[in-house]
Amino acid sequence: MKNLNQNPSGMKRFLTCCFIVFFLCNSVVLSGCKKNPIVEDAPVEPLKLTGILSTLKMEHPRLLLTDTRLQELKTLSITDTRLKKYAADVVAQADKDIFKAPLQHILIGPRLLDVSRECLSRVYNLAFAYRWTGNEKYLSAAISNMRTVCAFADWNPSHFLDVAEMTHSVSIGYDWLYNKMDQPTRNQIRTGLIKLGLNEGKNANTTNAWWTKVDHNWNQVCNSGLAIGALAVAETDPDLALSIVSKAIEYLPYALKSYGPDGVWGEGPGYWGYATDYTAYGISAFQSALGKDFGLTQLPGMNLTGYFPIYSAGPTGYMLNYADAGEKSKLGAPHPAMWLANVYSNNHFSDFVNEQLATRTANVYDVIWFRPYANSAAQRDLDKFFDGKVALFFSRSSWTDPNGLWVGFKAGYNKVNHAHLDLGNFELDALGVRWARDLGSDDYNLPDYFGSLRYTYYRLNSLSHNVPVLSRKSQREDATAKFIKHGEGVDEPFSVIDFTEAYKDFASSAQRGLKVVGGRKAILIQDEFVLTKPGEVAWGMTTEATIRIVNPKQAELTLGGQKLIARILSPANGVFTSESAQQSKPQKENIGVSRLMAKTTEPVGNVTISVLLTPQWPGVDNSIIPVTKALAQW
């Protein structure tokens, strides 16, 4: 070896190299000392992640769809044609999303929600398509959408659902594509996520925002959306993440308890989907990122709520459309039921989703939570009772006949979020037709829709629902109705509710019974009142059918080429009439919708209105009239 002291040029080169190495090493150290909680992206040592974050999976992706789960799905898709089709559906949608115009900060009324949801859909589809196929066109498009919304001035915190959904969206893209983004891109997206989403969430928690502990969908959407965001950046922003995740775990039970005891959701079938989607997103993120669910899946009713969408839809595909459900809400594939099936090992839930997807396009959640088909449909009961803040009874003649009979019947509490004044409401399917229907919600942008004017709107008060109306007045807003008896799995399934509170301004007692009769071919609805004031007692049913009054006691309804006969069995002086359900703008006009009314004017005392609805089945004796009994004898 040469002596460097004897070679000046070699010595010079050696000292120069030492200086460069020294400079670079110190630059790294000094760089690591700089503190910028939003721009820095250096992972925190696991030792610093304490409490509920101590089990955090440090690597990305860790939210909902880990690389391990992704590989399991890819392997399974080789042999499972359903899963293969579902994944192809998502990729096909991503191909469309690539060419969509850039998202813009445009409010509809007070809401940015449509933009948030569009971003959520795009990012999930595009990020999944990239991970499934490896095609970088999806990666570029997903990043472009995230950059766009992270450059917005805000995510509209005055309507916090918008912030929560946008936070969810950006978090998924950040997590799933983390290892494929360069540092400047990660910094930009993380900065936007924290500034526009998580900091707004922390402030909301600090100020006890009204939605933090509510018992309805706002709770799940806001708390789960924020928690997903916090888990996405937990290794770089542990204090912020800890504050948000801990609050979500504390606050979510206030809403999740609303599933108890039987899994029904008080806000209606549409909001079941929204609330349960975010229940699944949030808890699934806890499970994948932290390895635990903090006991949230053990709350009463959670294990049963997957039955709710199964029974809530009739053979027509229309839902029991109570509360602020949309116009003619139809059954889709209830995506969170697939997650519920995995959590509770219940094939009824996942099989139902798989059955619905046979004729529908799958979305990304059907892939993430996929559970193979197990052919459990033959084991489903024909009748089902759900208790809860809203209580429901369902009965049907078949699970396979698209022309079969189905009826849904509602009790509960009129002040549940999004409720209408509709205790005792029923809806009826038969012969492939929805005969008795609930009109659903009106325009949320109507004046004071959620305030003092709410029940002045026709669709929300009692006058549009399939309920009794006394003296042309709606039910009391503070009323509760309870099922006092019900029978399932019998020749004539039935249920009886006591809704005296709804009519206590006019009656000291009020009950309604519904019975499926004639070998599950007809239904009997019977109302019994003890009137304290004389006046009109009206039985009403909303329908799109053409109504022909055959005689005072009989009406013929025609719809979709089918017929139904309605008969008044009591009282003796009851008569059928029909009236229009049409309203003037700005309310929805309800064009083509009518009301079949059975009316009587009574003094004080006992009165019973009993109406038989008989679909005209081909090849069946439809003239049989059941013997009527007092509800106490049912």
Secondary structure, 3 states (H helix, E strand, C coil): CCCHHHCHHHHHHHHHHHHHHHHHHHHHHHHHHCCCCCCCCCCCCHHHCCHHHCCCCCCCCCCCCCHHHHHHHHHHHCCCHHHHHHHHHHHHHHHHHCCCCCCCCCCECCECHHHHHHHHHHHHHHHHHHHHHCCHHHHHHHHHHHHHHHCCCCCCCCCHHHHHHHHHHHHHHHHHCHHHCCHHHHHHHHHHHHHHHHHHHHHHHHCCCCCCCCCCHHHHHHHHHHHHHHHHCCCCCHHHHHHHHHHHHHHHHHHHHHHCCCCCCCCCHHHHHHHHHHHHHHHHHHHHHHCCCCCHHHCCCCCCCCHHHHHHECCCCEECCCCCCCCCCECCCCCHHHHHHHHHCCHHHHHHHHHHHHHCCCCHHHHHCCCCCCCCHHHCCCEEEECCCEEEEEEECCCCCCCCCEEEEEEEECCCCCCCCCCCCEEEEECCEEEECCCCCCCCCCCCCCCCCHHHCCCCCHHHCCCEEECCECCCCCCEEEEEEEECCCCCCEEEEECHHHHCCCEEEEEEEEEEECCCCEEEEEEEEEECCCEEEEEEEEECCEEEEEECCEEEEEECCEEEEEEEEECCCCEEEEEECCCCCCCCCCCCCEEEEEEEEECCEEEEEEEEEEECCCCCCCCCCCCCCCHHHC
